[in-house]
């Protein structure tokens, strides 16, 4: 949603850095394709399952809708951080609240903690943006087969599930 040239440069560097070893890419998450060029991955927000987020390297933040925020608030798994201004893909300027999600699980096997998310009212499309993807960099996208390939993931374990 918030596209910045520096963000795109960061993603490019992740793919081109000569010191990246294949072993760093330890977690593969299948993506589902919807439409012409949009890919989605399953994501669980601290016990709130059934979410499929669009992978968007042009978005600075994970974005969630008000319904997901309300569920996380009920469980005490989200904290307000700040408001930020940005420019939407259509050129419209907007101010949105940012919340910190305690735990996010990408696919089955990639636990992230303290992920910042922008909240948009009235949207069904939630986005897996760079506030999460930076935590698993370097990362790669494969379109055939459609996979998101991540580094530095914390696997799901019984000890993590209790937190």
N, C-alpha and C positions, 0 to 999 in steps of 0.2 A: 504494500500500500504506500509506504513512504520510500520512494526510490531516490537514492543518492549515488552520485558517481563514486564517492569513496567506498561505499558499500559494494558496488560492483567490482571495484578494483580489488577489494579484500577477497572476494570470492575467486576472482581470477588468480590471485596470488596463491590461494590454497591449492588450486589445480596445477600450478606451474612450478611450485617450489621444488628445487632439485633434491632437497634433503628428505623429501617425503618417501617413506618406505611402504611397500605394499602391505606389510604386516600391521601398519597403523590402522588400516581399514578393517577393523575386527568385527563389525556388526552390520549385517545387511537386512534392510527392512523392505519387503515388497511394497511397491506403489501400485495403485489402481489408476488407470487413465480415464478421465472424464472429459469429453469434449475434444477439441483439436489438440491442445497442448497443455492441458492441466493434469497434474498428478497429485494424488492424495495418499496419505499414510494414516494408519490407525494410531490414535493417541489417547492415552488415559490421563486425565487430570486428577491426580491424588484420589483415586477411587471412583471418579466419574468416568465411566467407560462409554463406548459406543460413538466416540467422536472420530471423524475423518477430517484431517486438516489438509488444505491445499499447500503444497510445498512452494514457497515463494522466496527466492533469494534476493528479490528486490524490496522486500518488506523488512524494515529494521526490527520489528517486533513480531512475536507471536500475537495473533489477534483472536479474541474470543468474543462471543456475543453476551448479552445481558443475562440470558437464561443460564449459561455456564457459570458466569460470575455469581449469580444468586445461589446456585448449588454449592459452589466453593465457599461462599460466605457462610451458608448454613452449617458447613462442616468445620469452619474455622481454619481453612487451608489457604487463605489468600489475604494479603495485606496491601492497603493502598500505599503507593510510593510517591506519585507526583502526577502532574499534567504536562503533556508535551504538545507542541504545535507541529504540524506537518502539512505536506501537500499531497493530496490524493492523486491517483493516476490520471484523473480527469482534470487536474489543475486546481481543484477546489482546496482552499486552505481550511484546516480543521484543528480543533483542540480536543484531545482525548485523554481520559484518565489512564494511568498505568498502574497495574497491580502486580505484586510478586506472588507467583504460584509456588507453593511449598515443594511440590513434587509433580513431575511430568514424566510419563513413560511413552517413548516412541516405539511403536511396534510392540513386540513382546519383551524386548530385552535391552532397552536403553533408558535407564533412569537418570533424570536430570533434576537438580534441586535449585530452588530460588530462581525461577525463570520469570522474567518480566513480560507482561502481556498488556497490549492495548485493548480497551473494551469499546466495542461499537454496538450501539443499540440497533435493533431491527435487522440484523444481518444473519443469514443462515450460514454463510461461508465463513469458516474459521480458518486461520492461516498459521502454518508453521514457518515462522520467519527467523531472522538472524539472531534474535535474542536467545533462541534455543540452539540454532545451528552452530553458532560460534563456540558453544560449549562442547561440541562434538567434532570440531575441526581438527585436521582437515577432513572434509567430506566430499563425496562425489555423487553424481547422478548418472544412472544408467537408464537409457530409454528402451533398450532392447537386449535383455529383458528389463522391465521397469522396476528399478530398485534404487533406494537411497542407501548409500554406503557410508557408515559413520565410524569415527575414531573415539577413543577414550570414553566409552560407555561404561556405566556401572550396571552390571547385570541385575536382573530381578532376583532377589533372594528372600527367604523367609524373614531374615533380620531386617531388610529394607522394608518389607511389606508391613511390619509392625509400626514403623515410623510415620 
